[in-house]
């Protein structure tokens, strides 16, 4: 029997943009080598592979980039949950991943669109050594003067590690032209999945860009795991004045506008991230 490969864009904004993900809803008969080959053929930054868990509503999910298996992927999680809901009923499921259990809730929003809310692994955040942040700035072609001093440089974790750097202006964020190889080497040495560059439009609205050399692409149009790590950072450092929800716009500058809703009120040190997903046709 041939493997059915679904293609979705996750964290779409009113049906547009988003980050493409492959989804295989029945991977029971696939070996690790076969999953890796399929992910490479699909060519998206990640493809999710699903098999039943040990009880109803529980599923084991593995994520592969075209190059290697990755521990967790937010946008592929949202894509998978929406694909499952479209073939059944919206509701709660639990994904068993390499970073632990990830609860996901699907439902229809006020416009009738299916959305999925993933609840991250417990988040962590730590300051970055100045010499390391200077290396990142050098690879990005930024200086310390380009940063917003309100937001200290940190590494955030919500399943993967992400360097978090705040641009002082929207114009600085829009001008992304970096040394791909140099940043990739630094990220590999430090264990970062993406660099989450962000700019604050208002107290609860942010714009972000995520260079992604480890995935072999210049930029990721929507990064659920980075949004969760960012939410943990904002909450831990008290940077949003107690507001429970923030909005992250990503992918705008690369022509793939994406929308991520980040809920800082999730319990147990976790962050909830909500987004829509739509089928990619053609």
C-alpha positions in Angstrom: 0.0 0.0 0.0 1.4 3.4 -0.9 2.0 6.0 1.8 -0.5 8.9 1.8 1.3 12.2 2.2 -0.7 15.2 3.0 0.5 18.8 2.6 -0.7 21.7 4.8 0.3 25.2 5.4 0.1 25.9 9.2 -0.4 29.2 11.0 -2.1 30.7 8.0 -3.6 34.2 8.2 -7.1 34.2 6.8 -6.2 31.2 4.6 -3.0 32.8 3.2 0.7 32.3 3.9 1.7 29.9 6.6 4.5 27.4 6.8 4.2 24.2 4.7 4.4 20.8 6.4 4.1 17.3 5.3 1.8 15.0 7.3 1.6 11.2 7.2 -1.3 10.1 9.3 -0.5 6.4 9.2 3.3 5.7 9.6 2.9 2.3 11.3 4.7 0.4 8.6 7.4 2.9 7.9 11.0 2.5 9.0 13.1 5.4 10.2 15.0 5.3 6.9 11.7 5.4 4.9 10.5 8.4 7.0 13.7 10.3 6.3 13.5 9.5 2.6 9.9 10.7 2.4 10.7 13.9 4.3 13.5 14.6 1.8 11.2 14.0 -1.1 8.5 16.3 0.3 11.1 18.9 0.8 9.4 21.0 3.4 11.2 22.1 6.5 9.5 19.3 8.4 7.2 16.3 7.8 5.2 14.7 10.7 4.7 10.9 10.9 2.0 9.6 13.1 1.2 6.2 14.6 -1.4 5.2 17.2 -0.4 5.4 20.9 -1.2 3.1 23.7 -4.8 4.4 24.3 -7.5 6.2 22.4 -6.7 9.8 21.6 -3.0 9.3 22.0 -0.6 9.3 19.1 3.2 8.9 18.7 4.5 11.7 16.4 8.0 11.9 14.9 9.3 14.9 12.9 11.8 14.8 10.1 13.4 17.6 8.2 14.9 16.8 4.7 18.2 16.3 6.5 17.5 14.6 9.9 14.9 13.8 12.6 14.1 16.8 14.8 12.7 16.6 18.3 9.7 18.8 17.9 8.1 21.0 15.3 5.2 23.4 16.2 3.8 24.1 12.7 3.8 20.4 11.7 2.0 19.7 15.0 -0.7 22.2 14.1 -0.9 20.8 10.6 -1.2 17.2 11.9 -3.9 18.1 14.4 -6.0 19.9 11.8 -5.6 17.1 9.3 -6.8 14.6 11.9 -9.8 16.9 12.9 -10.8 17.2 9.2 -11.1 13.4 9.0 -12.8 13.0 12.3 -14.1 15.4 15.0 -12.4 18.4 16.5 -11.4 17.8 20.1 -8.4 16.9 22.3 -5.6 14.6 21.3 -2.2 13.9 22.9 1.0 13.7 20.9 3.8 11.7 22.3 7.0 13.3 21.0 10.7 13.3 21.7 10.3 16.2 24.0 7.4 14.6 26.0 3.7 14.8 25.8 2.2 17.7 23.8 -1.6 18.1 24.3 -3.4 19.6 21.3 -7.0 20.9 21.1 -8.7 21.5 17.8 -11.9 23.5 17.4 -13.6 25.8 15.0 -13.2 29.6 15.5 -15.9 32.2 15.2 -15.4 32.2 11.4 -15.8 28.4 11.2 -12.2 27.8 10.5 -10.4 24.8 12.1 -7.7 25.9 14.5 -5.3 23.9 16.7 -3.8 24.9 20.0 -0.7 23.1 21.1 0.6 23.2 24.6 4.3 23.2 24.7 6.8 21.4 26.9 7.7 23.4 30.1 9.6 26.5 28.9 13.0 27.7 30.1 15.0 30.9 29.3 18.6 31.9 30.0 20.7 34.9 29.2 23.2 34.6 26.4 26.9 35.3 27.1 27.9 38.7 25.5 30.6 37.1 23.3 28.1 34.6 21.9 25.5 37.2 21.2 28.2 39.3 19.5 29.0 36.4 17.2 25.3 36.1 16.3 25.1 39.8 15.6 28.2 39.7 13.4 26.7 36.8 11.4 23.5 38.7 11.0 25.2 41.9 10.0 23.7 43.7 13.1 25.3 45.8 15.8 24.2 46.2 19.4 22.8 49.6 18.4 20.3 47.7 16.3 18.8 46.0 19.4 15.9 47.0 21.7 17.6 47.3 25.1 14.2 46.5 26.8 14.5 42.9 25.7 17.7 41.1 26.8 19.3 38.5 24.5 18.2 35.1 25.7 18.0 31.5 24.6 14.4 30.2 25.0 13.4 26.6 25.2 10.0 25.0 24.6 11.1 21.7 23.1 13.9 23.2 21.0 16.4 26.0 21.8 16.0 29.4 20.0 18.1 32.5 20.3 15.8 35.5 21.0 17.0 38.9 19.8 14.9 42.1 19.7 15.2 44.5 16.8 15.0 48.2 17.8 12.9 49.1 14.7 10.6 47.5 12.2 13.0 48.6 9.4 15.9 46.7 11.1 13.8 43.6 11.2 12.8 44.0 7.6 16.4 44.1 6.4 17.4 40.5 6.8 20.6 39.7 4.8 22.9 37.5 6.9 25.9 35.2 6.5 24.1 31.8 6.1 27.2 29.7 6.7 28.6 31.7 9.7 25.2 31.7 11.4 24.7 28.1 10.7 28.0 27.1 12.3 27.3 29.2 15.4 23.8 27.7 15.7 25.2 24.2 15.3 27.8 24.8 18.0 25.2 26.3 20.4 22.4 23.9 19.7 19.9 26.5 18.5 17.1 25.5 16.1 16.2 29.0 14.9 17.2 32.6 15.7 13.9 34.3 16.7 14.3 38.0 15.7 11.4 40.1 16.9 10.1 43.7 17.0 7.4 45.0 19.3 4.6 46.9 17.6 2.5 47.3 20.7 2.4 45.8 24.2 0.8 42.6 22.9 1.6 42.5 19.1 5.0 41.4 17.8 6.6 40.8 14.4 9.1 38.0 14.0 11.6 36.5 11.5 13.3 33.2 12.1 16.6 32.4 10.2 16.8 28.6 9.9 20.1 27.5 8.5 19.9 24.1 10.4 16.8 23.3 8.3 18.7 24.3 5.1 16.5 27.4 4.5 17.2 31.1 4.9 14.0 31.8 6.8 11.1 30.0 8.4 7.7 31.6 7.7 6.0 30.4 10.9 7.7 28.7 13.9 5.4 27.4 16.6 8.1 26.1 18.8 10.0 29.5 18.7 6.7 31.3 19.5 6.2 29.1 22.6 9.8 29.7 23.7 9.3 33.4 23.1 6.1 33.3 25.2 8.0 31.7 28.0 10.6 34.3 27.8 8.1 37.2 27.9 6.3 35.6 30.9 9.5 34.7 32.8 11.0 38.2 32.5 7.7 40.0 33.0 7.9 41.8 29.7 4.2 42.0 28.9 2.7 43.5 32.1 0.6 40.5 33.0 -1.2 40.3 29.6 -2.3 36.7 29.0 -2.2 36.7 25.2 0.2 38.1 22.6 0.0 38.0 18.8 3.0 37.2 16.6 3.1 38.1 12.9 5.7 36.1 11.0 6.6 35.5 7.4 5.3 38.9 6.2 8.6 40.1 4.8 9.0 36.9 2.8 5.5 37.0 1.3 4.0 34.3 3.5 2.1 36.2 6.2 1.5 33.9 9.2 -0.4 34.4 12.4 0.4 32.8 15.8 -1.6 33.4 18.9 0.5 32.8 22.1 -1.2 32.2 25.4 1.0 33.0 28.4 -1.5 31.7 30.9 -1.0 28.0 30.4 -0.1 26.2 33.7 3.0 24.3 34.7 5.5 26.5 32.9 4.0 25.8 29.6 2.9 28.0 26.7 -0.1 27.4 24.4 0.2 28.4 20.7 -2.8 28.5 18.4 -3.0 28.6 14.6 -5.0 27.6 11.6 -3.9 25.3 8.8 -5.1 24.8 5.3 -4.5 22.2 2.7 -1.9 22.9 0.0 -3.3 22.1 -3.4 -1.5 22.0 -6.7 
